[in-house]
Amino acid sequence: MITLTEQQRVGVLITLLAISVFLTYYFHTVLMLGTVFSHFFYVPIILTALWWEKRSVPVALFLGGLVVVGTLAFSPDPLVPNDYARVLMFVVVALVVASLSGQLKRREQEVEKERNLAQRYLDVAGGLFVVINADHTIQLVNRHGCELLGYREKELTGRDWFATVVPESSREARRQIFDAAIANGTAFPGPRENPVITRNGEELILTWQDTVLTGDDGRSIGIIGSGSDITDRIRVEGELRAAHEEANLYLDIMVHDINNANAVALGYTDLLTEVLEGKERQMVLKLRNGISRSIEIIQNVSTLRRLVSRETVTRPVDLDAVIRAGIAHHPDAGIVYEGRPVGVMADDLLPEVFANLIGNAEKFGEPGVEVTVRVEEGDGAVKVSVEDTGPGVPDREKPLLFTRFARGTNARSGKGLGLYITKMLISRYGGRIWVDDRVPGHPERGAAFRFTLPRSDQPWEPAVKQAVTPRP
């Protein structure tokens, strides 16, 4: 799980608020536009709500005040109802996300408490404790077990365990496991979850563990079983998963709306670049770069959320198809790639690796930078290289290049998340990533980012080839 220290969180929030103030000033005083790019304001509001819950409300009010004060002080256009509605929406989003964050934290505490309680039961045999004879009859059951199942002790002693408390759907399978343990003298290894039926027909889930009981002659005479009720824990975990899904739904909706707003803003800036000239056109180009950075931030946040919200489940992926799709997103770049279908073990986030590496080569390279993608197959692994003819990476920066928020000395260096996400993905897939000089011993002649991926033995059908040639 990726976590930030309190100091780092405060630093991120202060930075985002400073950017928000700058955007307000820039739009009103420099561009002399009557609107503020306030969709960016949702980012600090959401992050504050996730980190500090209701402390996000003052942040929302502050940003809403920027909208109002900026319009009153600098904009030639008067305030309209939509401005007040935007302020109200900031507060609503802050309250909703803070409420969801609070619910998640409380439910996580409940789950943790339930787990600790179940563990204590097992440690002191305070849960259900039963001795089952080799003929399936109950020899002994403790008081807590009787209370759990809803019987008195004499009502259980001597009765068939499986016919009395095991659900019919799993009864025969449980009998076979029991008989095999008696015959082999070895119980089923480790704890497991087993359902039982109480006297009133309620089904409970127990975390269960067995030990074979032997007689004086060493023969197996029965099994000692202990179980603790984890029904409530499983229910709470289900509610927690549902709460996570609900929170992710709200976040997905907000990310979708922000991306739509960014797309509209990009469209208008493109129109302005066509009609403006000179200094005004340069200012609009700077604005477009800012919007592009906002899009990159949203993309990085979405990728990080997907990374930390699920376990890694890899599957065979056609690496050639992923590379060609990534190259297709950079039609103006000079990219050389000659490959063939090869299978690797990854998931649907693998395209993010090439989006970051090819995007960095194009963004931070000199004009006319050339990018070469190479794929080499080895025993059990595939090595991929993304090489560029840009300014390269100095030796002193190489060891820290893939750490979170690490930035190069290049004036156009990014926020340091792209390569960090790339390393996380490669590590999840079981590979490793590093950076070399494109020309050994000459960092200034370009960088070569290399990584490995586990090879898949699944055969691949050739993909439809797409011409990839250097830019003329």
Secondary structure, 3 states (H helix, E strand, C coil): CCCCCHHHHHHHHHHHHHHHHHHHHHHHHHCCCCCCCHHHHHHHHHHHHHHHHHHHHHHHHHHHHHHHHHHHHCCCCCCCHHHHHHHHHHHHHHHHHHHHHHHHHHHHHHHHHHHHHHHHHHHCCCCEEEEEECCCEEEEECHHHHHHHCCCHHHHCCCEHHHHHCCHHHHHHHHHHHHHHHHHCCCCCCCEEEEEECCCCCEEEEEEEEEEEECCCCCEEEEEEEEEECHHHHHHHHHHHHHHHHHHHHHHHHHHHHHHHHHHHHHHHHHHHHHCCHHHHHHHHHHHHHHHHHHHHHHHHHHHHHHHCCCCCCEEEEHHHHHHHHHHCCCCCEEEECCCCCEEEECCCHHHHHHHHHHHHHHHCCCCCEEEEEEEECCCEEEEEEEECCCCCCHHHHHHCCCCCCCCCCCCCCCCCHHHHHHHHHHHCCCCEEEEEEECCEEEEEEEEEEEEEECCCCCCCCCCCCCCCCC
